[in-house]
Amino acid sequence: MTRVRMILAYEGTEFCGWQVQPADRTVQGELERALETILGGPIRVHGSGRTDSGVHALGQTVHFDCPDDRPNFPWQRSLNALLPKDVRVLDAAWAADDFHARYGAVSKTYEYCLWHERAFCLPQRRRFVWACGPVDFARMEEAAAILSGEHDFAAFQNVGTDVESTVRTVTEISRHPGPTEFESVWRFSANGFLKQMVRNLVGCLVACGRGRMEPDDVRALLESGDRTLAPATVPPQGLTLMRVEYGS
Amino acid sequence: MTRVRMILAYEGTEFCGWQVQPADRTVQGELERALETILGGPIRVHGSGRTDSGVHALGQTVHFDCPDDRPNFPWQRSLNALLPKDVRVLDAAWAADDFHARYGAVSKTYEYCLWHERAFCLPQRRRFVWACGPVDFARMEEAAAILSGEHDFAAFQNVGTDVESTVRTVTEISRHPGPTEFESVWRFSANGFLKQMVRNLVGCLVACGRGRMEPDDVRALLESGDRTLAPATVPPQGLTLMRVEYGS
């Protein structure tokens, strides 16, 4: 048995998220099917974490165990020949037996792309942005500074998973220029994210940017730990998993 | 009767090109249908020119004649509410009665996006690039310099339209960085383009860039006027109509 580590990119538009499901098209499902074609038997792929339906990736990291010895097998080329065009293997390499895509992850980076022009959204960008309209960046950055650091993010976690602790350390929230003049890109890095946490953080930032929430109230929201007090989860298509980092 | 001039963006992926056709989904067809909903009767929209099936636009310019007097009608907002999401009105304004989107155009600019990484194409970019693989930019730029200027472009015209002259003046062929490190963008400006001329020019540049054609042979190809001697037309999805300019 030898462990293989891979980096994937996918466009989430036509996927019901990462995790394999009986009836729906998922990234994990497509990947496992392609690997079964190569290996001749069922195989389990482990991702660094789930991504929701409609969320994209440029750096999802996964691993699987190859049951037989194939020292020179061209994993990237073979899988890219078998996979549908909306998921690609960017890199594949043999990994140590104790590498684990999920449990070994020490940091993740997501980006969320906002569209600010009210009169139109460019068709070429519609699958990759949320058209939130005009916002006040300074107010959003004030809120971002409050959200950064180690906090209990219970107010930013949607129901559906059991986690031992809702404390996470957000190491970066920063704004970057988008691919067009109508967009802004918000980068989030943390030692881990709760369920839909990035989309809930963006909801909070945009609420501040629209003047519907005061940046100063973000502190009280964090302290409340009450999801029902926080702004709604924003749509998935603005979100991309950029990078997963592992301990050396 | 008052003339309206509009700028459109569309993603060509799901369109059978610009020009209205009885059975197929076209940009002109969708636009005329939306206008008929507003105006209550058939209407003809004139584009600056046709774009082929699969070709995109960020600055297609069109005009139509509104039969009645609607001085404050919100054309952009109304059309964007009625049109499908893969075509958007970026601007709409009243125009002089003698403005003509096609006959008044004095210059057009297209961009063609090449993907150079052999091992994969990012899913997020697959609808907007042609994955031609690695190329030698210096050789392409040598060929571009020869193609620039006033020439008879008969060897770069596909059959299907009657034009009086195949002489055009190419005022710019330039290379620009793409949205990812794996891409290059090639900008083409001219006082007009023949049928599929940009895609044939790109075919010639890439043939030079791949070492399958010598830049010096481009001069002889131009002089031959023989389409059968030129490299094949490249795929449509890398091409975007960026801008149309009009005399003042």
Interface residues (C-beta under 8 A of the other chain):
Chain A: A9 Y10 E11 H56 L58 Q76 R77 N80 K85 D86 V87 R88 V89 L90 A119 F120 C121 L122 P123 Q124 R126 F128 P179
Chain B: A9 Y10 E11 H56 L58 Q76 R77 N80 K85 D86 V87 R88 V89 L90 A119 F120 C121 L122 P123 Q124 R126 F128 P179
